Amino acid sequence: MNHHFLIHKPHGYLSQFIYEKKRHKKLLGELYVFPEGTMAIGRLDEDSEGLLLLTTDGMMSEMVRSKTIEKEYYAQVDGLITPEAIEQLKKGVEIGFKGIRYTTKNCKAKHITELPDAIGEGRRIRDERHGPTSWVSITLTEGKFRQVRKMTAAVGFPTLRLVRIRIGNISLQLKAGEVLEVDKFNV
């Protein structure tokens, strides 16, 4: 029998269960007792937070990671993002990936003025004395290493906080650190 989980990965946790380097890192297994063989479908880096799917079913993992499933991120960026920057994000920007310059595929991007409750307060980024911030939604079907962060930096608005709020038809509904076991994923 396979198991499937939705989790709201908090900031500061790795999207894995084993970390073999010397420094202690917070791992997903500290949030919940998952069955043996549970794997994260895709990743969120240590500084990112939000929706993460976990499963014991390798076929389900492959399907969700496919390039047809949308992943939506909310990025809090440094400064007040401009319509021109949003258009650049939509059309694709050049970023570095494994030492190679890469132009991202067309994506959906828009300025966000209201955040869903599930995002929560999060960690304190900084106060207003250091300048304004704004939020942008970016929806991708690809997912290179730190891609959203690289994209916002490429248009002049570095990411300060990054939250994945949707994978396919599954939206973030949990509070940070919460885990929900489900019968299946309806992506």
Backbone as CSV, one residue per row, in Angstrom:
resi,resn,N_x,N_y,N_z,CA_x,CA_y,CA_z,C_x,C_y,C_z
1,MET,0.840,-1.185,0.000,0.000,0.000,0.000,0.884,1.248,0.000
2,ASN,0.564,2.192,-0.876,1.323,3.434,-0.955,0.728,4.489,-0.040
3,HIS,1.591,5.398,0.389,1.180,6.504,1.256,1.509,7.814,0.544
4,HIS,0.643,8.816,0.732,0.826,10.126,0.117,0.589,11.202,1.180
5,PHE,1.419,12.226,1.165,1.338,13.277,2.174,1.441,14.660,1.542
6,LEU,0.715,15.603,2.118,0.886,17.024,1.836,1.576,17.604,3.062
7,ILE,2.510,18.491,2.844,3.210,19.112,3.960,3.447,20.582,3.639
8,HIS,3.367,21.411,4.658,3.775,22.811,4.523,5.176,22.874,5.117
9,LYS,6.171,22.793,4.242,7.568,22.798,4.694,7.913,24.172,5.234
10,PRO,8.313,24.231,6.505,8.722,25.529,7.051,10.112,25.938,6.553
11,HIS,10.396,27.215,6.674,11.734,27.735,6.390,12.735,27.019,7.299
12,GLY,13.909,26.727,6.775,14.974,26.159,7.592,15.051,24.642,7.583
13,TYR,14.125,23.975,6.898,14.153,22.516,6.801,14.643,22.110,5.417
14,LEU,15.351,20.985,5.367,15.748,20.403,4.092,14.641,19.482,3.604
15,SER,14.467,19.366,2.297,13.441,18.488,1.706,13.966,17.067,1.598
16,GLN,14.486,16.550,2.692,15.045,15.208,2.692,14.972,14.619,4.095
17,PHE,15.318,13.332,4.208,15.223,12.620,5.479,16.585,12.283,6.058
18,ILE,17.627,12.285,5.216,18.978,11.948,5.665,19.918,13.061,5.218
19,TYR,20.802,13.478,6.122,21.806,14.489,5.804,23.122,13.967,6.347
20,GLU,24.058,13.672,5.469,25.264,12.972,5.888,26.462,13.873,6.148
21,LYS,26.287,15.174,6.054,27.405,16.064,6.368,27.455,16.275,7.880
22,LYS,28.504,16.898,8.369,28.723,16.997,9.811,27.759,17.930,10.531
23,ARG,27.424,19.065,9.919,26.526,20.019,10.589,25.119,19.465,10.668
24,HIS,24.449,19.677,11.781,23.062,19.224,11.914,22.138,20.158,11.133
25,LYS,21.248,19.572,10.381,20.226,20.321,9.638,18.870,19.773,10.046
26,LYS,17.839,20.619,9.972,16.484,20.167,10.266,15.959,19.403,9.047
27,LEU,15.413,18.214,9.301,14.942,17.327,8.237,13.441,17.082,8.365
28,LEU,12.804,16.652,7.280,11.357,16.433,7.265,10.899,15.430,8.317
29,GLY,11.723,14.429,8.594,11.356,13.411,9.580,11.189,13.961,10.986
30,GLU,11.636,15.187,11.231,11.443,15.816,12.543,10.032,16.378,12.696
31,LEU,9.291,16.489,11.587,7.945,17.048,11.621,6.865,15.979,11.800
32,TYR,7.183,14.722,11.414,6.152,13.685,11.360,6.859,12.338,11.231
33,VAL,6.223,11.270,11.681,6.800,9.939,11.513,6.263,9.365,10.196
34,PHE,7.075,9.455,9.153,6.692,8.980,7.832,7.065,7.506,7.697
35,PRO,6.289,6.742,6.896,6.641,5.336,6.678,7.955,5.208,5.901
36,GLU,8.607,4.075,6.070,9.856,3.813,5.359,9.614,3.903,3.852
37,GLY,10.559,4.471,3.135,10.448,4.595,1.684,9.770,5.877,1.225
38,THR,9.409,6.771,2.159,8.781,8.039,1.786,9.819,8.945,1.145
39,MET,9.437,9.577,0.041,10.337,10.491,-0.674,9.605,11.791,-0.998
40,ALA,10.361,12.870,-1.025,9.805,14.157,-1.446,9.700,14.164,-2.965
41,ILE,8.591,14.710,-3.468,8.414,14.857,-4.915,8.899,16.262,-5.265
42,GLY,10.065,16.343,-5.850,10.679,17.647,-6.073,11.271,18.139,-4.764
43,ARG,11.763,19.332,-4.777,12.439,19.869,-3.594,12.075,21.319,-3.395
44,LEU,12.254,21.754,-2.168,12.281,23.171,-1.821,13.574,23.359,-1.048
45,ASP,14.379,24.355,-1.397,15.646,24.516,-0.699,15.399,24.940,0.751
46,GLU,16.458,24.920,1.532,16.365,25.198,2.962,15.718,26.550,3.253
47,ASP,15.962,27.547,2.406,15.432,28.890,2.631,14.013,29.073,2.107
48,SER,13.488,28.093,1.389,12.143,28.198,0.827,11.158,27.438,1.693
49,GLU,9.884,27.765,1.511,8.844,27.145,2.314,7.632,26.864,1.434
50,GLY,6.660,26.172,1.996,5.422,25.966,1.269,5.103,24.522,0.989
51,LEU,4.243,24.321,-0.020,3.678,23.012,-0.335,4.739,22.054,-0.867
52,LEU,4.775,20.890,-0.240,5.661,19.815,-0.666,4.833,18.538,-0.613
53,LEU,4.929,17.730,-1.660,4.239,16.450,-1.703,5.252,15.359,-1.409
54,LEU,4.828,14.374,-0.620,5.666,13.226,-0.312,4.879,11.967,-0.622
55,THR,5.592,10.910,-1.026,4.920,9.668,-1.390,5.862,8.491,-1.203
56,THR,5.266,7.295,-1.143,6.049,6.063,-1.195,5.939,5.429,-2.580
57,ASP,5.269,6.109,-3.511,4.987,5.602,-4.858,5.881,6.306,-5.885
58,GLY,6.887,5.587,-6.389,7.820,6.163,-7.358,7.150,6.609,-8.654
59,MET,6.123,5.898,-9.111,5.411,6.280,-10.340,4.682,7.612,-10.135
60,MET,4.093,7.801,-8.959,3.405,9.059,-8.655,4.417,10.203,-8.640
61,SER,5.580,9.954,-8.084,6.628,10.967,-8.044,7.003,11.408,-9.454
62,GLU,7.190,10.455,-10.353,7.542,10.778,-11.747,6.452,11.609,-12.421
63,MET,5.182,11.253,-12.185,4.082,11.963,-12.816,4.023,13.428,-12.341
64,VAL,4.139,13.635,-11.039,4.037,14.991,-10.489,5.219,15.853,-10.936
65,ARG,6.398,15.253,-11.060,7.575,16.028,-11.464,7.613,16.295,-12.962
66,SER,6.661,15.767,-13.700,6.661,15.962,-15.154,6.533,17.439,-15.510
67,LYS,6.913,17.770,-16.713,6.921,19.165,-17.150,5.539,19.667,-17.562
68,THR,4.494,18.881,-17.291,3.137,19.337,-17.612,2.413,19.861,-16.373
69,ILE,2.924,19.584,-15.192,2.267,19.997,-13.943,2.789,21.374,-13.532
70,GLU,1.867,22.324,-13.338,2.259,23.682,-12.916,2.631,23.710,-11.436
71,LYS,3.651,24.497,-11.135,4.034,24.792,-9.758,3.997,26.310,-9.603
72,GLU,3.219,26.794,-8.634,3.077,28.237,-8.434,3.787,28.654,-7.150
73,TYR,4.541,29.730,-7.275,5.327,30.263,-6.165,4.936,31.711,-5.913
74,TYR,4.925,32.109,-4.649,4.808,33.518,-4.292,6.183,33.939,-3.792
75,ALA,6.731,34.976,-4.405,8.046,35.477,-4.021,7.911,36.894,-3.480
76,GLN,8.397,37.105,-2.270,8.494,38.458,-1.729,9.837,38.996,-2.207
77,VAL,9.790,40.100,-2.933,11.010,40.615,-3.545,11.409,41.958,-2.946
78,ASP,12.672,42.276,-3.110,13.236,43.535,-2.648,12.816,44.639,-3.612
79,GLY,12.037,45.585,-3.122,11.591,46.698,-3.951,10.165,46.504,-4.432
80,LEU,9.658,47.512,-5.128,8.308,47.472,-5.689,8.417,47.008,-7.132
81,ILE,8.030,45.773,-7.380,8.211,45.178,-8.708,7.426,45.961,-9.751
82,THR,8.019,46.133,-10.911,7.434,46.955,-11.971,6.692,46.081,-12.984
83,PRO,5.748,46.669,-13.720,5.093,45.926,-14.804,6.097,45.417,-15.843
84,GLU,7.154,46.181,-16.084,8.181,45.767,-17.055,8.892,44.496,-16.576
85,ALA,9.192,44.433,-15.290,9.854,43.245,-14.736,8.930,42.031,-14.824
86,ILE,7.650,42.237,-14.570,6.665,41.143,-14.677,6.647,40.617,-16.117
87,GLU,6.637,41.528,-17.091,6.632,41.111,-18.504,7.898,40.325,-18.850
88,GLN,9.042,40.773,-18.342,10.292,40.053,-18.585,10.197,38.629,-18.027
89,LEU,9.671,38.499,-16.809,9.529,37.178,-16.203,8.658,36.271,-17.070
90,LYS,7.556,36.822,-17.577,6.629,36.042,-18.413,7.298,35.530,-19.683
91,LYS,8.127,36.361,-20.292,8.741,36.023,-21.581,9.968,35.127,-21.445
92,GLY,10.513,35.040,-20.239,11.711,34.241,-20.007,12.925,35.133,-19.818
93,VAL,13.757,34.761,-18.868,14.971,35.526,-18.578,16.165,34.578,-18.586
94,GLU,17.338,35.139,-18.792,18.544,34.331,-18.815,19.079,34.171,-17.401
95,ILE,19.298,32.907,-17.007,19.866,32.601,-15.693,20.988,31.585,-15.874
96,GLY,21.788,31.390,-14.850,22.835,30.378,-14.878,22.351,29.104,-14.224
97,PHE,22.718,27.964,-14.832,22.360,26.672,-14.269,23.494,25.702,-14.563
98,LYS,24.165,25.230,-13.523,25.311,24.321,-13.656,26.377,24.893,-14.580
99,GLY,26.642,26.183,-14.445,27.689,26.833,-15.220,27.306,27.175,-16.650
100,ILE,26.067,26.937,-17.031,25.607,27.210,-18.395,24.526,28.283,-18.341
101,ARG,24.554,29.221,-19.288,23.503,30.240,-19.387,22.266,29.593,-19.988
102,TYR,21.118,29.892,-19.434,19.870,29.232,-19.801,18.762,30.277,-19.809
103,THR,17.918,30.276,-20.836,16.763,31.174,-20.870,15.542,30.392,-20.431
104,THR,14.878,30.895,-19.395,13.706,30.199,-18.859,12.571,30.212,-19.876
105,LYS,11.702,29.239,-19.776,10.536,29.153,-20.660,9.523,30.218,-20.270
106,ASN,8.616,30.514,-21.196,7.515,31.426,-20.871,6.798,30.892,-19.642
107,CYS,6.341,31.803,-18.800,5.635,31.395,-17.598,4.549,32.421,-17.286
108,LYS,3.780,32.133,-16.274,2.778,33.082,-15.801,3.410,33.869,-14.659
109,ALA,3.192,35.174,-14.651,3.707,36.014,-13.569,2.749,37.181,-13.371
110,LYS,2.544,37.555,-12.118,1.689,38.708,-11.818,2.031,39.257,-10.449
111,HIS,1.759,40.530,-10.272,1.947,41.194,-8.993,0.838,40.738,-8.051
112,ILE,1.147,40.487,-6.791,0.184,40.007,-5.791,0.040,41.071,-4.705
113,THR,-1.210,41.401,-4.383,-1.439,42.370,-3.308,-2.038,41.726,-2.055
114,GLU,-2.698,40.572,-2.214,-3.264,39.865,-1.058,-2.693,38.462,-0.992
115,LEU,-2.277,38.071,0.207,-1.693,36.753,0.403,-2.705,35.808,1.038
116,PRO,-2.692,34.535,0.665,-3.577,33.573,1.331,-3.142,33.366,2.780
117,ASP,-4.095,33.030,3.636,-3.796,32.823,5.058,-2.728,31.761,5.282
118,ALA,-2.698,30.738,4.433,-1.756,29.627,4.621,-0.297,30.078,4.592
119,ILE,-0.011,31.194,3.935,1.378,31.669,3.905,1.831,32.049,5.307
120,GLY,0.945,32.623,6.094,1.279,32.969,7.470,2.309,34.085,7.551
121,GLU,2.699,34.358,8.758,3.671,35.430,9.013,5.058,35.081,8.467
122,GLY,5.439,33.819,8.610,6.778,33.430,8.175,7.839,34.073,9.044
123,ARG,9.058,33.913,8.639,10.143,34.529,9.410,10.223,36.005,9.053
124,ARG,10.698,36.776,10.000,10.834,38.214,9.766,11.967,38.442,8.772
125,ILE,11.664,39.122,7.693,12.661,39.375,6.658,13.479,40.614,7.014
126,ARG,12.794,41.701,7.231,13.417,42.978,7.594,12.298,43.971,7.853
127,ASP,12.643,45.151,8.320,11.585,46.142,8.528,11.631,47.205,7.430
128,GLU,10.656,48.076,7.457,10.469,49.057,6.381,11.643,50.035,6.234
129,ARG,12.478,50.169,7.270,13.618,51.089,7.172,14.578,50.691,6.055
130,HIS,14.548,49.418,5.663,15.448,48.931,4.620,14.823,48.978,3.234
131,GLY,13.695,49.651,3.118,13.051,49.807,1.815,11.840,48.907,1.660
132,PRO,11.025,49.209,0.672,9.786,48.455,0.470,10.037,47.075,-0.149
133,THR,9.056,46.209,0.030,9.056,44.905,-0.631,7.713,44.734,-1.343
134,SER,7.644,43.791,-2.242,6.389,43.473,-2.911,6.365,41.974,-3.186
135,TRP,5.200,41.475,-3.591,5.023,40.042,-3.864,4.679,39.826,-5.328
136,VAL,5.215,38.743,-5.878,4.920,38.354,-7.251,4.594,36.865,-7.264
137,SER,3.620,36.479,-8.086,3.288,35.073,-8.309,3.990,34.642,-9.593
138,ILE,4.681,33.515,-9.544,5.347,32.951,-10.718,4.921,31.485,-10.828
139,THR,4.366,31.116,-11.977,3.908,29.750,-12.205,4.739,29.118,-13.310
140,LEU,5.378,28.005,-12.977,6.297,27.311,-13.889,5.851,25.881,-14.129
141,THR,6.315,25.298,-15.213,6.168,23.858,-15.404,7.539,23.187,-15.369
142,GLU,8.582,23.994,-15.315,9.935,23.467,-15.164,10.389,23.802,-13.749
143,GLY,11.543,23.386,-13.367,12.010,23.702,-12.022,13.483,23.435,-11.855
144,LYS,14.298,24.328,-12.348,15.745,24.222,-12.183,16.128,24.673,-10.769
145,PHE,17.346,24.355,-10.356,17.849,24.691,-9.029,17.760,26.195,-8.756
146,ARG,17.010,26.573,-7.738,16.832,27.964,-7.294,16.336,28.874,-8.430
147,GLN,15.541,28.327,-9.328,15.131,29.039,-10.536,14.363,30.322,-10.246
148,VAL,13.365,30.282,-9.378,12.569,31.486,-9.126,13.452,32.589,-8.542
149,ARG,14.316,32.237,-7.625,15.231,33.228,-7.037,16.128,33.854,-8.114
150,LYS,16.637,33.026,-9.008,17.499,33.524,-10.084,16.712,34.404,-11.057
151,MET,15.456,34.032,-11.308,14.634,34.802,-12.240,14.346,36.205,-11.690
152,THR,13.934,36.291,-10.425,13.615,37.615,-9.879,14.871,38.479,-9.780
153,ALA,16.001,37.869,-9.456,17.258,38.626,-9.408,17.631,39.127,-10.802
154,ALA,17.373,38.317,-11.823,17.718,38.690,-13.204,16.947,39.925,-13.672
155,VAL,15.763,40.176,-13.101,14.991,41.356,-13.494,15.141,42.487,-12.475
156,GLY,16.112,42.347,-11.559,16.441,43.427,-10.637,15.675,43.449,-9.322
157,PHE,14.988,42.345,-8.987,14.215,42.289,-7.749,14.518,40.978,-7.013
158,PRO,15.614,40.950,-6.251,16.005,39.716,-5.569,14.913,39.205,-4.617
159,THR,14.767,37.892,-4.570,13.787,37.244,-3.693,14.271,37.279,-2.251
160,LEU,13.379,37.698,-1.356,13.655,37.705,0.070,12.985,36.520,0.772
161,ARG,11.827,36.137,0.287,11.063,35.011,0.848,10.370,34.299,-0.309
162,LEU,10.393,32.958,-0.289,9.802,32.184,-1.378,8.907,31.091,-0.803
163,VAL,7.645,31.070,-1.278,6.660,30.107,-0.792,5.992,29.435,-1.995
164,ARG,6.078,28.085,-2.063,5.338,27.377,-3.116,3.905,27.218,-2.604
165,ILE,2.947,27.734,-3.380,1.564,27.707,-2.917,0.682,26.720,-3.678
166,ARG,1.199,26.168,-4.787,0.353,25.252,-5.554,1.204,24.311,-6.387
167,ILE,0.752,23.045,-6.461,1.311,22.055,-7.383,0.108,21.466,-8.107
168,GLY,-0.014,21.741,-9.407,-1.179,21.281,-10.160,-2.453,21.843,-9.552
169,ASN,-3.376,20.972,-9.163,-4.644,21.387,-8.557,-4.607,21.430,-7.040
170,ILE,-3.453,21.131,-6.449,-3.340,21.086,-4.991,-2.789,22.415,-4.498
171,SER,-3.572,23.097,-3.664,-3.152,24.390,-3.112,-2.730,24.241,-1.660
172,LEU,-1.849,25.118,-1.234,-1.381,25.132,0.149,-2.528,25.538,1.065
173,GLN,-2.921,24.643,1.966,-3.998,24.912,2.922,-3.546,24.713,4.359
174,LEU,-2.339,24.197,4.550,-1.838,23.849,5.879,-1.009,24.981,6.466
175,LYS,-0.898,24.996,7.792,-0.002,25.937,8.466,1.417,25.362,8.420
176,ALA,2.409,26.213,8.571,3.809,25.782,8.525,4.047,24.630,9.495
177,GLY,4.644,23.554,8.978,4.963,22.386,9.785,3.877,21.334,9.817
178,GLU,2.681,21.647,9.320,1.594,20.666,9.328,1.765,19.644,8.211
179,VAL,1.317,18.414,8.498,1.385,17.306,7.559,-0.007,16.686,7.474
180,LEU,-0.444,16.332,6.274,-1.740,15.696,6.066,-1.558,14.490,5.164
181,GLU,-1.964,13.296,5.648,-1.925,12.115,4.797,-3.202,12.087,3.969
182,VAL,-3.074,11.804,2.674,-4.220,11.769,1.756,-4.229,10.419,1.030
183,ASP,-5.401,10.049,0.491,-5.526,8.781,-0.238,-4.757,8.808,-1.550
184,LYS,-4.810,9.977,-2.238,-4.110,10.111,-3.518,-3.932,11.603,-3.803
185,PHE,-3.126,11.906,-4.806,-2.934,13.283,-5.243,-3.815,13.533,-6.448
186,ASN,-4.594,14.604,-6.426,-5.381,14.996,-7.589,-4.712,16.201,-8.235
187,VAL,-3.591,15.945,-8.909,-2.846,17.040,-9.522,-3.394,17.313,-10.900
